[in-house]
Structure formats: structure tokens, C-alpha cells
Amino acid sequence: MDSVCSLTAGGARPRLGIVTASTRPGRMGPVVSGWLVQRVREHRGFEVDLIDLAAVSLPFLDEPNHPQLQRYMHEHTRQWSERVNNLDAFVMVVPEYNFGMAPTLLNALNFLFREWAYAPVGFVSYGGVSGGTRGVQMAKQVVTTLKMMPIPESVTLPFAPSLLSADGQLAPSLAMELAAAAMLDELQRWELALRRLRQRNREPGPVGA
Ligand SMILES: Cc1cc2nc3c(=O)[nH]c(=O)nc-3n(C[C@H](O)[C@H](O)[C@H](O)COP(=O)(O)O)c2cc1C
């Protein structure tokens, strides 16, 4: 897609949040996210905010009010809200744990509501034989409740450790590289199509007004 036509009114590229969902020591997530950052730079359609949930370090949801009200009691929630609210599209980089989505991602999603709405979201998943796709299917159910638009184009990395080169970098197949480009093209289309809705939703007033 021609990236020029999707520039914002201020002439900037839309901002893509790449969310590394895994947080455990020795995790593979940052390697996968690092590879994706390079694909986004080559694609040239987005600015990147690389979000490592291990660094964001949210506790289990500890807000007393429903996030829809945006009456946040904790500084960590206010910071998370501000960061997400500044982004136009997302890619969740997700492993699969016990055939399910990473609980860290579910927790990070649950902290907010309005901030996620009308943002398109793609998935890069990795794991064993399923390539993390069962976890992605579970995540799609959650993100649609937050009014995000999950796009079908995705990157699936089965037997992910076998895709690591000797120096520990991700070395996926050509098909996986092409899948990343297709996902970014589609995210760009949806970001542009949803922009007005997203902007209006982020103005003060009732949700979805
Ligand atoms: C608790 C746990 C559960 C797992 N369950 C699955 C699974 O259901 N399907 C799968 O393909 N891989 C599973 N794996 C293997 C992960 O896909 C693999 O360890 C991957 O590297 C995890 O991502 P991370 O290293 O970024 O945490 C599991 C790993 C852990 C630690």
C-alpha cells in the first residue's frame, strides 16, 4: 500500500504498538518482536512503539472501577492508558501457553477499554506445532469485546526455536516474511479506515459518542 496516503493530518506516520506479551526469564518474545520491528522499518508505513509487557510490569488488575469509566486510581494505569491512547494500530507478539493466550496480554488488555477501541490489531504468534494459533483465536474473542478490529492476515511461526539462527536471531522462511508484509499492508488499510472513529472516541465524552 502507498504509505503516503495514510499519513496523519500532521504529516506523520501512524503509530504502531508492537506488544511483546511474554514476560518470563529466557523468553523468546523479544527476538520475535525485534524481527518484526525490522519488517516495519522496511515497510515504512508506521512509527513503532515497542512495548515490552515485562518492562511495563503491570500488577494483576487492581483498579476498583470498570475501565470504561477511566477513573484510574493508580499511576501505572494512567501511564498505560496514555501510552495505548497514543497508538493507532497494534501487533501482538504472542506465545501460546497450554493451548491458550498469554495471561499477561489478557491482563494488559483488561486494564483499559476505551483506549483500545477502533484500533486494528494483527498477531505474530509462535510456539510448537500450532504456531500459537490457538492462543490467537482466544485473544481475538477478547479484543473484539474491546472494539478492536483483529485482521486475518497474521504471521505464524510453528516450531519457533527451529527458526533461530546460530546467533540467536529469528530467521523465518520467505513465506513468513511475505506474511508480515501482507499483515502490515492490511493494518495500514484498517488504520486509515478507522481513524475518524478512533479520533472521535478519544475526544472527551461518552464512549462511542
Ligand atoms: C507454561 C507453558 C505452556 C506452554 N504451552 C504451549 C502450548 O500450549 N502450545 C505450544 O505450541 N507451545 C507451548 N509452550 C511452548 C512455548 O510455545 C514456547 O516455550 C515459547 O517459547 C513460549 O514463548 P516465550 O519463550 O516468549 O515465553 C508452552 C510453554 C510454557 C512455558
PDBQT file of the ligand as one rigid body, heavy atoms in Angstrom, charges set to zero:
ROOT
HETATM    1  C1  LIG A 301       3.726 -22.774  30.591  1.00  0.00    +0.000 C 
HETATM    2  C2  LIG A 301       3.981 -23.089  29.140  1.00  0.00    +0.000 A 
HETATM    3  C3  LIG A 301       2.970 -23.637  28.386  1.00  0.00    +0.000 A 
HETATM    4  C4  LIG A 301       3.171 -23.909  27.026  1.00  0.00    +0.000 A 
HETATM    5  N1  LIG A 301       2.139 -24.376  26.278  1.00  0.00    +0.000 NA
HETATM    6  C5  LIG A 301       2.289 -24.464  24.940  1.00  0.00    +0.000 A 
HETATM    7  C6  LIG A 301       1.172 -24.761  24.108  1.00  0.00    +0.000 A 
HETATM    8  O1  LIG A 301       0.078 -24.955  24.544  1.00  0.00    +0.000 OA
HETATM    9  N2  LIG A 301       1.375 -24.774  22.755  1.00  0.00    +0.000 N 
HETATM   10  C7  LIG A 301       2.605 -24.544  22.200  1.00  0.00    +0.000 A 
HETATM   11  O2  LIG A 301       2.739 -24.564  20.985  1.00  0.00    +0.000 OA
HETATM   12  N3  LIG A 301       3.679 -24.279  22.970  1.00  0.00    +0.000 NA
HETATM   13  C8  LIG A 301       3.540 -24.218  24.307  1.00  0.00    +0.000 A 
HETATM   14  N4  LIG A 301       4.608 -23.907  25.105  1.00  0.00    +0.000 N 
HETATM   15  C9  LIG A 301       5.900 -23.740  24.475  1.00  0.00    +0.000 C 
HETATM   16  C10 LIG A 301       6.031 -22.285  24.054  1.00  0.00    +0.000 C 
HETATM   17  O3  LIG A 301       5.418 -22.092  22.810  1.00  0.00    +0.000 OA
HETATM   18  C11 LIG A 301       7.488 -21.889  23.949  1.00  0.00    +0.000 C 
HETATM   19  O4  LIG A 301       8.126 -22.167  25.184  1.00  0.00    +0.000 OA
HETATM   20  C12 LIG A 301       7.625 -20.417  23.636  1.00  0.00    +0.000 C 
HETATM   21  O5  LIG A 301       8.988 -20.114  23.514  1.00  0.00    +0.000 OA
HETATM   22  C13 LIG A 301       6.980 -19.569  24.722  1.00  0.00    +0.000 C 
HETATM   23  O6  LIG A 301       7.160 -18.203  24.479  1.00  0.00    +0.000 OA
HETATM   24  P1  LIG A 301       8.165 -17.340  25.363  1.00  0.00    +0.000 P 
HETATM   25  O7  LIG A 301       9.517 -18.054  25.261  1.00  0.00    +0.000 OA
HETATM   26  O8  LIG A 301       8.208 -15.984  24.703  1.00  0.00    +0.000 OA
HETATM   27  O9  LIG A 301       7.632 -17.327  26.756  1.00  0.00    +0.000 OA
HETATM   28  C14 LIG A 301       4.436 -23.665  26.442  1.00  0.00    +0.000 A 
HETATM   29  C15 LIG A 301       5.453 -23.121  27.242  1.00  0.00    +0.000 A 
HETATM   30  C16 LIG A 301       5.229 -22.839  28.563  1.00  0.00    +0.000 A 
HETATM   31  C17 LIG A 301       6.333 -22.208  29.367  1.00  0.00    +0.000 C 
ENDROOT
TORSDOF 0
